[in-house]
Amino acid sequence: MSISDIIENFIKEMMTDNTATLKRNELADKFNCVPSQINYVISTRFTSEQGYIVESRRGGGGYITIRKINVQPDNMLMHVVNSIGNEIDFESARVCIKALYEYDVISKREANIIISAISDRVLTCERPLRDKIRANMIKNMLLYLGK
């Protein structure tokens, strides 16, 4: 498990009533990492596509509030399809698919099949073509699952 996974899980465990408020520097000290690592986790693991709203406040020590929003599974599937755009890198795609699984929109088996089909080991062409093909594949698979 990577440090990003550990930080993500810690933040999710901190959530009460679907909300967590934290100080970036304190969290960085806790995990013995730089604050930019916390920024990376928040910006990649707690996105609107995954059903989160992030608010950042400066001054008074500054803090970050992360709220998990309630999204209906049908709406979430189409939201992810519409948010992908024309291209997507593997890590971003993996995070989107993981979110769909966590919201019970797709099964673990479906998530694993999609992730394995869109990996860089399968899509061996060069960027940006690889990311364009990946985006088209994901959207097509998700639209098919939504039927």
N, C-alpha and C positions, 0 to 999 in steps of 0.2 A: 504494500500500500504506500503510495507516494505522500509527501507532506501535504500536497494540495488535497488529496482525498481525506487525510486526517483532519485538516482544518475545516473542510466542508462538513464532515460528519460532526465535528465539535459544534459548529455553528447551528446545525440542524438540531442537535441535542439541547442547545441553549434556548431554543424556541419555546415560548409559552404563549398560548393563544395565537399561534401562527406568527409570532413576532419575536425578533431578537434584536437587542440594542447592544452595541459593542464599541469599544475604542480600538482603533486599528493598532496603535502603538502597544497597548497592553496585550493584545492578542499576539502580536509579533514577538513580544518578550516571552510570552507563555510558550510559544513554539520555537523560540530561539531562531527566528528568521527575520528577514528585512520586511518593513511595512509594505513594500511593493509586492511581496508574495501574497499578503492578505488582499491587496487590491486585485491581484490576478485571480485569486479564488473567487472573490465576490463578483468580478466582472465576467467570469466564464461559467460559474456554477450557480449563480443566483440572478439569472436574466429574466426578462419578461416572458420569453419563449418557454421558460421552465416554470412560470407561474409565480414570479417574485417581483416585488417592487422594492427598490433600494433607495433610501434617502440618506444623504450625507450632510452633516452640519459641521461648520467650522466655528472656531471660537469656543471658549469655555472648555478647552480640552478636546473638543470635537468628538463626534460619535457618528456611527453608522447604524441606521435602523433598517432591518430586512423584514419584509412582510410577505408571507405566503398568501396568495390570493386563491380563492376558490374558483376553479374553472371547470365547467362541464366537460366531460370527456369528448363529446362530439365537437364542441367548440375548440378544444385544445388541439385536436388533430388538424383541423383546418387552419388554426392560428399558426401552427408550426409549418405547415405546407406553405402558407403565404409569407412567412417570415424568412424562409430559406434564401430566397433570391435566386440569382443566376449561377452562383457558385458558393461552395462551402468546403472548408478544410475538414480533415478527418476528426480532429479533436472537437470542434464545434458540432459536427454532425453526431458524434458519439454522445455528447452532452444532451443534445435534443432528443435523441432516441431513448437515452436513460430517463429523461424527464417523462416521456410518454409512458414508459414502463412504470415509473413511480406513481403516476396518476391513474394507473390501471386502464390506460387507453389501449395499450398493446400488451401481449403476454411476454414473459421472459424469453420464451422460445422465438417469438417474432422479433424481439429486440436483438437477440443474438444472431439471428439469420441476417437481419438488415446490417448490423455492424460488421459481420464477416464479409458481406457482399460489397461493402463500400470502403473497405480498408485499402491502404496504400499498397499492400501486398498484392491485391487483386487489380487495382487500377494503376497499372505500371507506366502509363504515359506521363509526360511532363506537365507541370503546372503551367498555365492555368487551366488547360484542357481537363486535367484530372479532376479539379474541383468543380468544373462545369458538369462533367459526366456524373460525378457524385451527387450533385444537387438534383439533376434530372432523375437519377435512379431513386433517390430518397422520396422525392415528391411523387413519382409514379407508384412506388411501393405503398406509400401511405394513403394515396388516393384509392388504390385498389383495396387496401384493408378497410377503408371507410365505407365501401359499398355494401 
